[in-house]
């Protein structure tokens, strides 16, 4: 038999009833009354609803990272507030849904879709699913977003925000590192050539003087002095 359960007594404009629901797939009704001091209003009752079918489910969280020549996309299950201290992920039939996720990938503006089933134990566990995407050797800009869909209840989650990453070609980076190094070396070589040419222009090569031995140098000096002191005689021929 159906029975009413006290869910909360609050001054706020909302009440989380998930913690008192044993089976969110069953039909539920809610009723509420207002109290002001000693006065109370009559109950106002809601229409029938099924939490698994009509509850709003927030977006999955996403993560993206590069590993070698692959992009790893992590899809974290949406969270629900329960009687526990921390929110727990929506993963199994106890929380209505095992989602199949649609991952939307943009590569330099081009769009691609991937599907990841939460029932595939190779790709998913109790907290998240992951998707491996091969990347090209060229630098690219990747953006991902995701939403979940429950085939049992035909319920969609909200769409996650976009998350982006830019990958670079490691070989291209390695080659680009050498460009400034080579440019600096060429600049230094040109500077050295310029300095050498400028020095040669300012100090042209001079003929080297030949140094004579001292003994030979004295003989040359004596001969020169004798030649200067000897009188010249000019005799006419008759």
C-alpha positions as CSV (number, residue, x, y, z in Angstrom):
1,X,0.0,0.0,0.0
2,X,1.2,3.5,-0.8
3,X,2.1,5.7,2.2
4,X,3.2,9.3,2.7
5,X,6.8,9.8,3.9
6,X,8.0,13.0,5.5
7,X,10.8,14.2,3.2
8,X,11.8,17.6,4.5
9,X,10.8,20.6,6.6
10,X,12.4,23.6,5.0
11,X,12.0,27.4,4.5
12,X,13.6,27.1,1.1
13,X,11.7,26.8,-2.2
14,X,12.9,23.3,-3.0
15,X,13.3,19.9,-1.3
16,X,15.6,17.0,-2.3
17,X,13.4,13.9,-2.0
18,X,15.9,11.5,-3.6
19,X,17.2,10.3,-0.3
20,X,13.8,8.9,0.8
21,X,13.0,7.1,-2.4
22,X,13.8,3.4,-2.4
23,X,12.9,2.8,-6.1
24,X,13.1,5.8,-8.4
25,X,11.4,3.8,-11.2
26,X,8.1,3.6,-9.4
27,X,5.3,6.1,-9.6
28,X,5.4,8.9,-7.0
29,X,3.3,11.7,-5.7
30,X,4.3,14.6,-3.6
31,X,2.3,16.9,-1.4
32,X,3.2,20.1,0.4
33,X,1.6,22.5,2.9
34,X,2.7,25.8,4.3
35,X,3.0,26.7,7.9
36,X,3.2,30.2,9.5
37,X,3.4,30.2,13.2
38,X,0.5,28.1,14.5
39,X,-1.4,28.3,11.2
40,X,-1.2,25.6,8.5
41,X,-2.5,25.5,5.0
42,X,-4.2,22.5,3.3
43,X,-2.0,20.1,1.4
44,X,-1.4,20.7,-2.3
45,X,-0.8,17.4,-4.2
46,X,1.3,17.0,-7.3
47,X,0.5,14.9,-10.4
48,X,1.9,11.4,-10.7
49,X,5.6,11.3,-11.8
50,X,8.4,8.8,-12.2
51,X,11.7,10.2,-11.2
52,X,13.7,8.1,-13.6
53,X,11.6,9.3,-16.5
54,X,10.8,12.9,-15.6
55,X,13.7,13.9,-13.5
56,X,16.2,16.4,-14.9
57,X,19.7,15.0,-15.2
58,X,22.7,17.3,-15.3
59,X,25.5,17.0,-17.8
60,X,28.4,14.5,-17.6
61,X,31.8,16.0,-16.8
62,X,34.5,15.6,-19.5
63,X,38.2,15.6,-19.5
64,X,40.7,15.5,-22.4
65,X,44.4,14.7,-22.5
66,X,47.1,13.7,-24.9
67,X,49.1,10.5,-24.6
68,X,51.8,9.8,-27.2
69,X,49.8,9.7,-30.5
70,X,46.4,9.4,-28.9
71,X,43.8,11.7,-27.4
72,X,42.1,10.2,-24.3
73,X,38.6,11.5,-23.6
74,X,37.2,10.9,-20.1
75,X,33.4,11.0,-19.5
76,X,32.4,11.2,-15.9
77,X,28.9,10.0,-15.0
78,X,26.4,12.7,-13.9
79,X,26.1,13.0,-10.1
80,X,23.0,12.7,-7.9
81,X,22.6,13.9,-4.3
82,X,21.5,11.2,-1.9
83,X,21.5,10.8,1.8
84,X,25.3,10.3,1.7
85,X,27.6,13.3,2.3
86,X,28.9,13.4,-1.2
87,X,27.0,13.2,-4.5
88,X,27.3,9.8,-6.2
89,X,27.5,9.0,-9.9
90,X,24.5,7.7,-11.8
91,X,25.6,4.4,-13.1
92,X,23.3,1.5,-12.4
93,X,19.6,0.6,-12.2
94,X,19.6,1.7,-8.6
95,X,19.8,5.3,-9.9
96,X,17.7,4.7,-13.0
97,X,20.2,4.8,-15.7
98,X,23.2,3.3,-17.4
99,X,23.9,5.9,-20.1
100,X,25.2,5.6,-23.6
101,X,27.2,8.7,-24.3
102,X,27.5,10.6,-27.5
103,X,30.8,12.4,-27.7
104,X,31.0,15.3,-30.1
105,X,34.5,16.0,-31.4
106,X,35.7,19.0,-33.4
107,X,39.0,18.8,-35.2
108,X,40.1,22.2,-36.6
109,X,36.3,22.9,-37.0
110,X,35.3,19.5,-38.6
111,X,32.7,17.6,-36.5
112,X,32.8,13.8,-35.7
113,X,30.6,11.8,-33.4
114,X,31.5,8.8,-31.2
115,X,29.3,6.6,-29.1
116,X,30.4,5.0,-25.8
117,X,28.1,2.5,-24.1
118,X,28.1,2.4,-20.3
119,X,27.4,-1.3,-20.4
120,X,30.8,-2.0,-22.0
121,X,33.1,-2.8,-19.1
122,X,36.2,-2.4,-21.2
123,X,35.4,1.3,-21.6
124,X,33.4,2.2,-18.5
125,X,33.4,1.7,-14.7
126,X,31.3,3.0,-11.8
127,X,32.6,6.5,-12.1
128,X,33.5,7.2,-15.7
129,X,33.9,6.0,-19.3
130,X,36.8,6.7,-21.6
131,X,37.3,7.0,-25.4
132,X,40.6,6.7,-27.2
133,X,41.0,8.7,-30.4
134,X,44.1,8.4,-32.7
135,X,45.7,11.8,-33.6
136,X,47.6,12.8,-36.8
137,X,51.2,13.9,-36.8
138,X,50.2,17.4,-37.6
139,X,49.3,20.1,-35.1
140,X,45.5,20.2,-34.5
141,X,42.9,21.8,-32.3
142,X,40.5,19.3,-30.6
143,X,37.3,20.2,-28.8
144,X,35.0,17.7,-27.2
145,X,31.6,17.7,-25.5
146,X,29.3,14.9,-24.4
147,X,25.7,14.0,-23.5
148,X,24.2,10.8,-22.1
149,X,21.1,8.9,-23.2
150,X,19.2,6.2,-21.3
151,X,17.7,3.7,-23.7
152,X,15.5,2.2,-20.9
153,X,13.8,5.5,-20.1
154,X,14.4,7.6,-23.3
155,X,16.0,10.3,-21.1
156,X,18.8,12.6,-22.1
157,X,21.2,14.3,-19.9
158,X,22.2,17.9,-20.4
159,X,25.0,18.7,-22.8
160,X,28.4,19.2,-21.2
161,X,30.6,22.3,-21.8
162,X,33.2,22.2,-24.6
163,X,36.7,21.3,-23.5
164,X,39.6,21.9,-26.0
165,X,43.3,20.9,-26.4
166,X,45.9,21.8,-29.0
167,X,48.4,19.1,-30.1
168,X,51.7,19.8,-31.7
169,X,53.9,17.7,-34.0
170,X,56.9,16.7,-31.9
171,X,59.1,16.4,-35.0
172,X,58.1,19.8,-36.2
173,X,58.9,21.3,-32.8
174,X,62.3,19.6,-32.8
175,X,63.0,21.0,-36.3
176,X,61.8,24.5,-35.4
177,X,64.3,24.5,-32.4
178,X,67.2,24.3,-34.8
179,X,66.1,27.2,-36.9
180,X,67.1,30.0,-34.5
181,X,70.3,28.1,-33.6
182,X,71.4,27.9,-37.2
183,X,70.5,31.6,-37.7
184,X,72.6,32.7,-34.8
185,X,75.6,30.6,-36.0
186,X,75.3,32.2,-39.5
187,X,75.1,35.6,-37.9
188,X,78.3,35.0,-35.9
189,X,80.2,33.8,-39.0
190,X,79.2,36.9,-41.0
191,X,80.4,39.1,-38.1
192,X,83.7,37.3,-38.0
193,X,84.1,37.7,-41.8
194,X,83.3,41.4,-41.6
195,X,85.8,42.0,-38.8
196,X,88.5,40.2,-40.7
197,X,87.9,42.1,-43.9
198,X,87.7,45.4,-42.1
199,X,91.0,44.7,-40.3
200,X,92.8,43.8,-43.5
201,X,91.6,47.1,-45.1
202,X,92.8,49.3,-42.3
203,X,96.2,47.5,-42.0
204,X,97.4,46.5,-45.5
205,X,100.2,44.1,-45.9
206,X,103.7,45.7,-45.8
207,X,106.9,44.3,-47.2
208,X,108.9,42.7,-44.6
209,X,112.4,44.1,-44.0
210,X,115.3,41.7,-44.2
211,X,117.6,41.9,-41.2
212,X,121.3,41.5,-42.1
213,X,123.9,40.1,-39.7
214,X,125.8,42.7,-37.7
215,X,129.2,41.8,-39.3
216,X,127.8,42.2,-42.8
217,X,125.9,45.3,-41.8
218,X,129.2,47.1,-40.7
219,X,130.9,46.2,-44.0
220,X,128.0,47.7,-46.0
221,X,128.2,50.9,-43.9
222,X,132.0,51.2,-44.4
223,X,131.7,50.7,-48.2
224,X,129.0,53.3,-48.4
225,X,131.1,55.9,-46.4
226,X,134.2,55.3,-48.6
227,X,132.1,55.7,-51.8
228,X,130.9,59.1,-50.6
229,X,134.4,60.4,-49.6
230,X,136.3,59.3,-52.8
231,X,136.8,62.4,-55.2
232,X,135.7,62.1,-58.7
233,X,138.3,63.1,-61.5
234,X,137.3,63.8,-65.0
235,X,140.1,63.9,-67.6
236,X,139.5,65.0,-71.1
237,X,140.6,62.8,-73.9
238,X,143.0,64.3,-76.4
